[in-house]
């Protein structure tokens, strides 16, 4: 077996990388949108409003594509308004959030950069995120949220992680080792990364244990977050927390197996309700946001 020396991995300055998503692509709260007409989306907005008014749990799980499509400002505003009480994202989501805060851009051309081995090798992203995780015993989300908060990044007010840190709203990051670009970097510690994301799994489980009469929404995570939710819910019920009557929804352009069974169907089988709402994030997220804001007036 050949021994591959990860310490010899070469990185490149992020300034050399071309990005597909830029600041001007991010949504503005007053953007004119064409609402998606969907009765379940309206029901979901009403469930969220009801949970908010009764101070029940509202958890948002989301994949990285939500940030790449520019929907982050809607999430940040719902956090600031106290409507979303927990955000769970995957590792790629944390990376895109970090890069937008740092340079106002993210999302490289993978097909082009994988040809010469520079895909994911932006020095600043890997070194700064890994160094923070390597020296922290906090959870992944809180560590990177603090890093962004304490930085002089010019665009940090767009950051979901920084917003969570500031408002003391849990933003947890759930990763599998080897799935994210910062795992390619020579300063990545599997031990530190595992410790940080496990801490976030514990924090997420605590939030899930308070989900009775609340709402959980999954935006575009096809595998990791639905699996994390199923395990967290199992632990909560194993410890005899009452988590039976609540609402779940999966919003995506494709009806994937795991979100359908692990978010919409299985968790709500006792007495809850689950919905699948089909559509692109660029339609579903703004529509849901405006339905919530309008319903609260």
Secondary structure, DSSP 8 states (H G I E B T S, - for coil): -----GGG---B-GGG--EEEEGGGS--TT--------HHHHHHHHHHHHHHHTT--EEEEE-THHHHTT-HHHHHHHHHTT---EEEEEHHHHHHHHHHHHHSEEEE-HHHHTTTT-TT-BHHHHHHHHHHHHT--S-HHHHHHHHHHHS--TTGGG-HHHHHHHHT-EEEEE--TTSSGGGGSTT--HHHHHHHHHHHHHHHHHHHTT-TT-EEEEES--SHHHHHHHHHHHHHHHTT----S-EEEEEESS--HHHIIIIIISTTTTT-EEEEEES-HHHHHHHHHHHHHHHH-
